[in-house]
Amino acid sequence: MKLNKLVRAAIFAALAIGVGFSLLLIPNIELITVTIFISGLTLGSAWGMLIGGTAEIIFSSLNPLGSGLSFPPLFFSQVLSMIIIGAIGGWLRPIFYRPVFSFKTLLGLGFTGLFVTFIYDSFTTLSYPVSAGFEFAQTLGIYISGLAFSLLHQISNAIVFIVGIPRVMKYLAVQS
């Protein structure tokens, strides 16, 4: 049983990295978050955390538009965010691990997509001013100035969660 989960984890990590690179040039549209969330949903929190951390380390390190390794606080916040998202996927398994979704559950998926993306955007936006030692007012100003970009990212991920997760879970939830 553990080998089966290890193979699935490797597939999820590879998939997250692959979809990350495939949509690299499209701003605010990404599938890494939903893939890592689904990995936690399918395999549990511990595996979701491992997949989230591993996939983000590889993706961010090898990103041709700018490696996260060039700014360690950003790199750390990206990896930590994805670890948290994988864990949240596992925690929400009793709610979202199903082959069929009601309208209310779809709204819950949308809110979840918005929320986990809010976590990611907050951590990454705050990584620079906090690591640079800015005062609270300056940090708040930087955070607020990035809200429009972050909000677009959060809304797009809410839509991705609503559209994507039911289509994937239709097949994954029946298998187990």
C-alpha positions in Angstrom: 0.0 0.0 0.0 2.8 2.5 0.8 4.4 1.9 -2.6 1.1 2.7 -4.3 0.9 6.0 -2.4 4.6 6.8 -3.2 4.0 6.2 -6.9 0.8 8.4 -6.8 2.8 11.1 -4.9 5.5 11.1 -7.5 2.9 11.4 -10.3 1.2 14.3 -8.5 4.5 16.1 -7.9 5.5 15.6 -11.6 2.1 16.7 -12.7 2.2 19.9 -10.5 5.6 20.8 -11.9 4.5 20.0 -15.5 1.4 22.1 -15.4 3.4 24.9 -13.7 5.8 25.1 -16.6 3.0 24.7 -19.2 1.2 27.8 -18.1 4.2 29.8 -17.1 3.6 32.7 -19.5 0.0 33.3 -18.6 -0.4 35.7 -15.7 -2.7 34.8 -12.9 -3.6 31.4 -14.3 -1.8 28.4 -12.8 -2.7 24.8 -12.0 0.0 24.0 -9.4 -2.2 25.0 -6.5 -5.2 22.9 -7.5 -2.9 19.9 -8.3 -1.3 20.1 -4.9 -4.7 20.5 -3.2 -6.0 17.4 -5.1 -2.9 15.5 -4.0 -3.7 16.2 -0.4 -7.4 15.4 -1.0 -6.5 12.1 -2.5 -3.6 10.9 -0.5 -4.0 12.7 2.8 -2.4 15.7 4.6 1.0 14.2 5.1 1.4 13.2 1.5 -0.1 16.5 0.3 2.5 18.4 2.4 5.3 16.3 1.0 4.1 16.7 -2.6 3.5 20.4 -2.1 6.9 21.1 -0.8 8.7 18.9 -3.3 6.9 20.2 -6.3 7.3 23.8 -5.3 11.0 23.4 -4.5 11.6 21.9 -8.0 9.3 24.3 -9.9 10.6 27.5 -8.1 14.2 26.4 -8.3 14.1 25.7 -12.0 11.8 28.5 -13.1 13.3 30.0 -16.3 11.6 33.4 -15.6 13.5 33.7 -12.3 14.6 31.0 -9.8 13.2 31.4 -6.3 16.7 30.5 -5.1 17.8 34.0 -6.0 15.7 35.4 -3.1 15.5 32.8 -0.3 12.7 34.5 1.7 10.4 34.3 -1.4 11.5 30.8 -2.1 10.8 29.8 1.5 7.3 31.4 1.5 6.4 29.7 -1.8 7.4 26.3 -0.5 5.7 26.8 2.9 2.5 28.0 1.2 2.3 24.9 -1.0 3.0 22.6 2.0 0.0 24.3 3.8 -2.1 23.9 0.7 -1.4 20.2 0.5 -2.3 19.8 4.2 -5.5 21.7 3.7 -6.4 19.4 0.9 -6.1 16.4 3.3 -8.0 18.1 6.0 -10.9 18.8 3.7 -11.0 15.2 2.4 -14.3 14.4 4.3 -16.0 17.3 2.5 -14.6 17.2 -1.0 -13.5 13.6 -1.7 -16.6 12.6 -3.6 -17.5 11.8 -7.2 -20.5 14.1 -7.3 -20.8 17.7 -6.1 -23.8 19.7 -5.0 -24.1 23.5 -5.7 -23.3 24.2 -2.1 -20.2 22.0 -2.3 -19.1 23.8 -5.5 -19.4 27.1 -3.7 -17.3 25.6 -0.9 -14.7 24.6 -3.5 -14.6 28.1 -4.9 -14.2 29.6 -1.4 -11.4 27.1 -0.7 -9.6 27.9 -3.9 -9.9 31.6 -3.1 -8.7 31.0 0.5 -5.6 28.8 -0.3 -4.6 31.2 -3.0 -5.0 34.1 -0.5 -2.5 32.2 1.8 0.0 31.8 -1.0 -0.3 35.4 -2.2 -0.1 36.8 1.3 3.1 34.8 2.2 4.8 35.7 -1.1 3.8 39.3 -1.1 5.0 39.8 2.5 8.2 37.9 2.0 10.1 40.9 0.8 9.1 43.7 3.2 9.3 41.4 6.2 12.7 40.1 5.3 13.9 43.6 4.5 12.9 44.8 7.9 10.3 47.4 6.8 8.1 48.9 9.4 4.5 47.9 9.7 3.1 50.9 7.7 5.5 50.2 4.9 4.7 46.5 4.9 1.0 47.2 4.8 1.5 49.6 1.9 3.3 47.1 -0.1 0.7 44.4 0.7 -2.2 46.7 -0.3 -0.4 47.7 -3.5 -0.3 44.1 -4.6 -4.0 43.4 -3.9 -5.3 43.9 -7.4 -2.9 41.3 -8.8 -3.5 39.0 -5.9 -7.3 39.3 -6.2 -7.2 38.3 -9.9 -5.1 35.3 -9.0 -7.5 34.3 -6.2 -10.6 34.6 -8.4 -9.0 32.6 -11.2 -8.1 29.9 -8.8 -11.6 29.9 -7.3 -12.9 29.2 -10.9 -10.2 26.6 -11.5 -11.2 24.8 -8.3 -14.9 24.9 -9.2 -14.4 23.6 -12.7 -11.4 21.3 -12.2 -11.8 19.4 -9.0 -15.3 17.9 -9.7 -14.0 16.7 -13.1 -10.9 15.0 -11.5 -12.7 13.7 -8.4 -15.3 12.0 -10.6 -12.6 9.5 -11.5 -10.4 9.5 -8.4 -13.1 9.2 -5.7 -14.6 6.2 -7.5 -11.3 4.3 -7.6 -10.6 4.2 -3.9 
